[in-house]
Amino acid sequence: MDLRPFPEDWQRALAVVAHPDDLEYGAASAVARWTSDGRTVTYLLASRGEAGIDGLHPDEAGPLREAEERAGAAEVGVDVVEFLDHRDGVIEYGLDLRRDIARAIRRHRPEVLVTLVHDERSPWGGFGMADHRVVGLGAIDAARDAANRWVFPELLDEGHEPWPGLRWLAICAAANPPHAVDVTDVIDRGIASLGQHRVYLDGLSEPTDPDAFLRGSATATGERFGGRLAVSFEVLGL
């Protein structure tokens, strides 16, 4: 089945993921397309990815990965990158996570909420990482929390009014995505964004070539999108 175009009638998005580099493995190319069209995208990361490099102590890795994420975000036109400081590798689903994400939604007032697939089994095989599952589910639940003034009333005390303006949840790396974003003209920016994660990539047991990985993935997706390079999403209306 051919993929349908991602909705276009919106101006603000908030992308919520667990770690630095999560967005750069595909979604950032779509972000580059959106910002090039004049839309605003903000990044919210649950952790600083401090447990992600085996050869570096978390005290060293955290600041390095934060810097890489900010540099990668800048490549695709994202100026605001925020971190929640949940502990990498052991992020817990619960009220604290939902509250933190709902707070950010109320502050930034997005129309689109972007996150990663949160299934137990990942589309590329094996089991989905615990932090990805937890943060993806937390983001989806927080979308409703942000609109309900009687959930987390303490956010009202902080001055954060409910935000019922979220229109879509956009889940990247879903198993059977029906939508896609044309990234043909911006794929180089997505590749540059992943390339900024040099310390992380160099620490992987199997090296990743950002150009080969992202261009190959976008080409495969594009086979169902008119032959254009593309990034796929599952889009759910609220």
Secondary structure, 3 states (H helix, E strand, C coil): CCCEECCCCCCEEEEEECCCCCCCCCHHHHHHHHHHCCCEEEEEECCCCCCCCCCCCHHHHHHHHHHHHHHHHHHCCCCCEEECCCCCCCCCCCHHHHHHHHHHHHHHCCCEEEEECCCCECCCCCECCHHHHHHHHHHHHHHHHCCCCCCCCHHHHCCCCCCCCCCEEEEECCCCCCEEEECCCCHHHHHHHHHCCHHHHHCCCCCCCHHHHHHHHHHHHHCCCCCCCEEEEEEEEC
